Amino acid sequence: MKIQYENRVMSSLLLYIDHFVCEKGEAFTNSNSYFYETNQTYSNLFNYSSPYKQLVADDSVSNANVMKTVYIDSGGSFKEFQVGSSGVSAIDHTDALVQTTVQITGSNRISGNFAVKEFNTYLTNKAEEKILFETKYQLKPKTPQTLSGLPPDTETYPAIFLKNMSAENTPGAYGGLDLSNITARAVVLADSAYNLDAVCSILADRNKTVVTFIEQSLPFNAVGAYTGQAYNYTGLVDAATGEAKTGIFIDNVSVSKNVAGDYSSLNPNVYTAFIDFELNQFRFPRK
């Protein structure tokens, strides 16, 4: 299936939200850790995961340590390797894992320096009450815990789950011009009232701005991993041309905090909010 208009809108909005939360809120922490072997997701590739996720992949986020190399224990000392060398196939910042073409045995063999997001971002089609999460390992945990790699399919919080709520085309002018209206909802799960207020403030302030379409230009491989070409959100926005340069307009943003629903049964320390985006663009949908 070729990418369609709503796919473009939702993927671009996810990148837009991820960038502004990390950049405007400085919502990340530079850290480092070992990477631990986890289950394989693709044949002939071995996964080594961080205890934390997600990692910042965006070079345009100021002062964030974007991980582009790994350190591998070689004969008792760690050596730095780029993607494409010593069997290192890719670095997946979203799943916080390193993929290699050869298995690296033994404990504490792979390490890396990176920036951990304070809010992970996900696209979802789950109902709000069905959005499941589990507490991520903290950089400075309050209780002792044994660190290990998080499985690639783990969804951790604090997080922002973005979903498409509705879409409608209404006539805008003669000749087939329509006003396309899309309503998107961000379900925010935070670990404190302070962080909830902060992320809601950042996203509410994006009202009356434009989300640029840039999904065709992402420099990742087929599974969304870094293979040597840097990802820079603002650089891609500045380089956009034609329809992508205008994108879709955020006409209204509304925030509802401490929403109804028994989220306490999942985790009593979660703070919740719904952020609804009304987006529109004049276009010729039937051409």
C-alpha positions as CSV (number, residue, x, y, z in Angstrom):
1,M,0.0,0.0,0.0
2,K,1.4,3.4,-1.0
3,I,1.5,6.1,1.7
4,Q,-1.7,8.1,1.7
5,Y,-2.6,11.6,3.0
6,E,-3.5,10.6,6.5
7,N,-0.4,8.5,6.8
8,R,1.6,11.6,5.9
9,V,-0.2,13.7,8.4
10,M,0.1,11.4,11.4
11,S,3.8,10.4,10.8
12,S,4.7,14.1,10.3
13,L,2.8,15.2,13.4
14,L,4.6,12.5,15.5
15,L,8.0,13.8,14.4
16,Y,6.9,17.4,14.9
17,I,5.7,16.6,18.5
18,D,8.8,14.6,19.3
19,H,11.1,17.4,18.2
20,F,9.4,20.2,20.0
21,V,9.0,18.3,23.3
22,C,12.8,17.4,23.2
23,E,14.0,20.8,22.0
24,K,11.7,23.3,23.8
25,G,11.4,21.3,27.0
26,E,15.0,20.0,27.0
27,A,13.2,16.8,27.8
28,F,16.1,14.4,27.7
29,T,19.0,13.3,29.9
30,N,22.5,12.5,28.5
31,S,23.6,9.1,29.9
32,N,25.4,5.9,29.1
33,S,25.0,2.2,29.8
34,Y,25.8,-1.3,28.6
35,F,23.7,-3.0,26.0
36,Y,22.3,-6.4,26.8
37,E,21.3,-9.2,24.3
38,T,17.6,-9.4,23.8
39,N,15.3,-11.4,21.4
40,Q,16.0,-11.3,17.7
41,T,13.5,-9.4,15.6
42,Y,15.1,-10.2,12.2
43,S,17.0,-13.3,11.1
44,N,20.8,-12.9,10.9
45,L,20.7,-9.8,13.1
46,F,21.4,-9.8,16.8
47,N,19.8,-7.3,19.1
48,Y,21.5,-5.6,22.1
49,S,19.2,-3.3,24.0
50,S,19.7,-0.5,26.5
51,P,17.8,-0.5,29.9
52,Y,16.3,2.8,28.8
53,K,14.2,3.9,25.9
54,Q,13.6,5.9,23.7
55,L,16.9,7.5,22.7
56,V,17.1,10.9,20.9
57,A,17.9,10.5,17.2
58,D,17.5,14.2,16.2
59,D,20.7,16.1,15.6
60,S,18.7,19.4,15.8
61,V,17.9,18.9,19.5
62,S,20.4,21.2,21.2
63,N,22.9,19.6,23.6
64,A,21.5,16.1,23.1
65,N,24.1,13.3,22.8
66,V,22.8,11.5,19.7
67,M,24.4,8.0,19.7
68,K,26.1,7.3,16.4
69,T,28.9,4.9,17.5
70,V,29.2,2.0,20.0
71,Y,32.0,0.7,22.2
72,I,32.8,-3.0,22.1
73,D,35.1,-4.8,24.5
74,S,38.0,-6.1,22.4
75,G,40.7,-8.0,24.3
76,G,39.9,-6.3,27.6
77,S,39.6,-2.7,26.4
78,F,36.7,-0.9,24.8
79,K,37.1,0.3,21.2
80,E,34.8,2.7,19.4
81,F,33.1,1.5,16.2
82,Q,30.9,3.2,13.7
83,V,27.9,1.6,12.0
84,G,29.1,-0.6,9.2
85,S,32.3,-1.7,11.0
86,S,33.0,-4.8,13.2
87,G,29.6,-6.3,12.4
88,V,27.6,-3.3,13.7
89,S,24.7,-3.1,11.3
90,A,22.5,-0.3,12.8
91,I,21.5,1.7,15.8
92,D,17.8,1.8,16.5
93,H,17.1,4.9,18.7
94,T,13.4,4.2,19.0
95,D,13.9,0.7,20.4
96,A,17.2,1.7,22.0
97,L,19.1,-1.2,20.6
98,V,22.2,-2.0,18.6
99,Q,21.9,-4.5,15.8
100,T,24.9,-6.6,14.8
101,T,25.5,-9.3,12.1
102,V,27.6,-11.4,14.5
103,Q,26.7,-12.5,18.0
104,I,28.8,-10.8,20.7
105,T,28.9,-13.2,23.7
106,G,29.8,-12.4,27.3
107,S,28.4,-9.8,29.7
108,N,29.1,-6.0,29.5
109,R,30.6,-6.3,26.0
110,I,28.8,-3.4,24.3
111,S,28.3,0.1,25.6
112,G,27.2,3.5,24.3
113,N,26.7,7.2,25.1
114,F,23.2,8.6,24.4
115,A,20.4,11.0,25.3
116,V,17.3,9.4,26.8
117,K,14.0,11.1,26.1
118,E,11.8,12.1,29.1
119,F,8.7,11.4,26.9
120,N,8.6,8.6,24.4
121,T,6.4,9.0,21.4
122,Y,4.3,6.3,19.7
123,L,1.7,6.1,17.0
124,T,-1.3,4.0,18.1
125,N,-4.8,2.9,17.2
126,K,-5.6,1.6,20.7
127,A,-8.6,2.9,22.6
128,E,-7.5,5.3,25.4
129,E,-8.4,2.8,28.2
130,K,-6.5,0.1,26.4
131,I,-3.1,1.9,26.2
132,L,-0.8,-0.2,28.3
133,F,2.6,0.8,29.6
134,E,5.2,-0.3,32.1
135,T,7.5,1.8,34.2
136,K,10.9,2.4,32.6
137,Y,14.1,2.1,34.6
138,Q,15.1,5.4,36.0
139,L,18.6,6.9,35.5
140,K,18.8,7.3,39.3
141,P,16.4,4.6,40.6
142,K,15.0,5.1,44.1
143,T,15.2,1.4,44.8
144,P,18.0,-1.1,43.8
145,Q,17.4,-3.0,40.6
146,T,19.3,-5.2,38.2
147,L,19.6,-3.5,34.8
148,S,18.9,-5.5,31.7
149,G,18.0,-4.8,28.1
150,L,14.3,-3.9,27.4
151,P,12.7,-6.1,24.7
152,P,12.3,-4.3,21.4
153,D,8.5,-4.3,21.6
154,T,8.3,-2.8,25.1
155,E,6.3,0.4,25.4
156,T,7.6,2.5,28.3
157,Y,6.3,5.6,30.0
158,P,6.4,8.6,30.4
159,A,5.0,8.7,26.9
160,I,2.9,10.4,24.4
161,F,0.6,8.1,22.4
162,L,-0.7,9.8,19.2
163,K,-3.8,8.5,17.4
164,N,-6.0,9.6,14.5
165,M,-9.5,10.3,15.8
166,S,-11.4,11.5,12.7
167,A,-11.0,12.8,9.2
168,E,-13.4,14.7,6.9
169,N,-13.2,16.5,3.6
170,T,-15.6,19.4,3.1
171,P,-16.1,21.5,-0.2
172,G,-13.9,24.6,-0.2
173,A,-14.3,26.0,-3.7
174,Y,-15.4,25.1,-7.3
175,G,-13.0,22.8,-9.2
176,G,-12.6,20.1,-6.5
177,L,-10.8,22.0,-3.8
178,D,-11.7,20.6,-0.4
179,L,-10.8,21.5,3.2
180,S,-9.4,18.4,4.7
181,N,-9.9,18.3,8.5
182,I,-8.2,15.8,10.7
183,T,-8.5,15.5,14.5
184,A,-5.6,13.8,16.3
185,R,-5.3,13.1,20.0
186,A,-2.1,12.8,22.1
187,V,-2.6,10.7,25.2
188,V,0.0,11.9,27.6
189,L,1.2,9.6,30.4
190,A,3.6,11.5,32.8
191,D,5.3,10.5,36.1
192,S,4.7,13.9,37.8
193,A,2.2,16.8,37.7
194,Y,5.1,19.1,36.9
195,N,6.1,17.1,33.8
196,L,2.5,16.8,32.7
197,D,2.0,20.6,32.9
198,A,5.3,21.2,31.0
199,V,4.5,18.9,28.1
200,C,0.9,20.2,27.9
201,S,2.2,23.7,27.8
202,I,4.7,23.0,25.0
203,L,2.1,21.4,22.8
204,A,-0.7,23.9,23.5
205,D,1.7,26.6,22.3
206,R,2.0,24.9,18.9
207,N,-1.5,26.2,18.1
208,K,-1.6,28.2,14.8
209,T,1.6,26.6,13.4
210,V,2.3,24.4,10.4
211,V,3.3,20.7,10.5
212,T,5.7,20.2,7.5
213,F,5.4,16.9,5.6
214,I,8.9,15.4,5.6
215,E,8.4,11.6,6.0
216,Q,9.7,10.9,2.5
217,S,13.1,12.2,3.4
218,L,13.9,10.3,6.6
219,P,17.4,8.9,6.5
220,F,16.7,5.6,8.2
221,N,16.6,2.1,6.9
222,A,13.4,0.0,6.4
223,V,13.1,-0.7,10.1
224,G,13.7,2.9,11.2
225,A,17.3,2.5,12.3
226,Y,20.3,4.8,11.9
227,T,22.9,3.4,9.4
228,G,25.3,6.3,9.1
229,Q,23.3,9.2,7.8
230,A,22.3,11.8,10.4
231,Y,18.6,12.7,11.1
232,N,18.1,16.5,11.6
233,Y,14.4,17.5,11.9
234,T,14.9,21.3,11.3
235,G,17.2,20.6,8.4
236,L,14.6,18.5,6.7
237,V,11.9,21.1,7.4
238,D,14.1,23.8,5.9
239,A,14.9,21.7,2.9
240,A,11.2,20.8,2.2
241,T,9.7,22.1,-1.1
242,G,6.3,22.3,-2.8
243,E,3.3,20.9,-0.9
244,A,5.6,19.6,1.9
245,K,6.8,23.2,2.5
246,T,3.3,24.3,3.6
247,G,2.2,21.1,5.3
248,I,-0.9,21.0,7.4
249,F,-2.1,23.8,9.7
250,I,-2.8,23.3,13.4
251,D,-6.0,25.3,13.7
252,N,-6.7,24.5,17.4
253,V,-5.2,22.7,20.4
254,S,-7.3,21.7,23.4
255,V,-6.0,20.1,26.6
256,S,-7.9,18.0,29.2
257,K,-5.9,17.0,32.3
258,N,-6.5,14.2,34.8
259,V,-9.0,12.6,32.4
260,A,-11.6,10.2,33.5
261,G,-10.7,6.5,33.5
262,D,-9.3,4.1,36.0
263,Y,-5.6,4.6,35.0
264,S,-4.7,4.1,38.7
265,S,-5.3,0.4,38.3
266,L,-2.4,0.3,36.0
267,N,-0.1,2.6,37.9
268,P,-1.0,4.9,40.8
269,N,1.8,7.3,40.0
270,V,0.7,8.2,36.4
271,Y,-0.6,11.6,35.5
272,T,-2.7,11.8,32.4
273,A,-3.9,14.3,29.8
274,F,-5.6,14.4,26.4
275,I,-4.3,16.9,23.9
276,D,-6.6,17.2,20.8
277,F,-5.2,18.8,17.6
278,E,-7.5,20.1,14.9
279,L,-5.6,20.2,11.7
280,N,-6.7,21.4,8.3
281,Q,-5.4,22.0,4.8
282,F,-6.9,23.0,1.5
283,R,-6.2,20.4,-1.1
284,F,-7.5,18.5,-4.2
285,P,-8.1,15.1,-2.8
286,R,-9.6,13.5,-6.0
287,K,-6.7,14.4,-8.2
